[in-house]
Amino acid sequence: MVMLVSAFVVAVLTEVVIEREIIILGVVVTTTVPLLNSYLKRKEENKYLNPNLDLVAPILGIAALVVAALDAGGPPGLAIARTLVGAIFLGVVSDAMLLGHWYLVQPGLARAPLLELVRLIGIIWPFELAVLLYPTGMLSVINGSIDDGYGGLLGWFWLACTLTTIVLVFVTRAALKERQYSAVMAATGLLYLAILTGFGMDLVARATLA
């Protein structure tokens, strides 16, 4: 919710897209309602939380991403694909890193959810790579067809981030196979690196191709 409000403030201070901003406010409301509902019922013995309430915010979020993608320009289909796939990719990487930190304070948790998120990063990574390479994409930056303004440095930096991200996924999965608690600590550190390289993979490409 804090990130949503921050995104709204940044949008208002920079470039307002009225449809996007209205949807963002809708997402804020639809995330606040389930949160308050859960808080108010936290002491009830037979509490029932309607899971359908949690579906409204993601649906509105997708709509906001589509509007933002169309406003960004370029071929509509490619812009939407890059925005949606990028949001999923960065969301999974961020969730994995945050969940890893939860394990540090509650070491008795089962590792299955964390392993699932790491596996999802590996599944989504090829799709993120594909939409960023699709013409006109990062291949044009690497081969010099598009000038990145730094003599090709950004293209190679993007390539390093891209390859490092998937390597970190495999290394993290290997670390989580170990039974010791220190394995979770190592995995969390690796995911911290993955969130940096993952954001580099997505944001450097967007900045260069903008």
Buried (B, 14 or more C-beta within 10 A) or exposed (E): EEEBEEBBEEBEEEEEBEBBBEBBBBBBEBBEBBEEBEEEEEEEEEEEEEEEBBEBBEEBBBBBBBBBBBEBEBEEEBBBBBBBBBBBBBEBBBBBBEBBEEBEEEEEEEBEBBBEBBBBBBEBBEBBBEBBBBEEBBBBBBEEEBEBEEEBEBBBBBBBBBEBBBBBBEBBBEBBEEEEEEBBBBBBBBBEBBBBBBBBBBBBBEEBBE
